[in-house]
Structures are given as structure tokens and as C-alpha cells.
Amino acid sequence: VGMVGWLLSEGDASPLVTAQDVGAQANRRRNGGNGYDHLCRRIGPAIADIAGDPAVAEQILIHTPRRLLERP
């Protein structure tokens, strides 16, 4: 999250995208990990706080991932 803040201070947020990996059993909540909702539950709100502007947070958390997933 600190790196996202630094990148935002350096300029445009449009190339930023967040992701998480829950492929390993250790990353699943039942095994002591953060679980599938970690990005939405903890990281998303932290990015929104750092961004200060809801439009910037939406760009990072919604619009850029959507654009990347819609590519052929």
C-alpha cells in the first residue's frame, strides 16, 4: 500500500492495477492466510484512503482491471 501511495505521488494512476494470489493452501483463510476477500476487505479501503479521490481509487480498483480483463 505504501508503494501505491508513492506511485500516486509520482503521477498518473491509470496504469496501476492490484492483484492477489490465493493459489497456495497457506494463503486461504482456513489455513491462516488472508483469504480471497483480502484485496476488497483491507487493501481496497487502504488504497481509497491513500488516493484521497474516489475517482482515483475506482480507476485502480475497478476500471483498470476491467479494461485488462476485456482485452481479446
Buried (B, 14 or more C-beta within 10 A) or exposed (E): EEEBBEBBEEEEBEEBBBEBEBEEEEBBEEEEBBBEEBBEEEBBEBBBEBBEEEEBBBBBBEBBBEEEEEEE
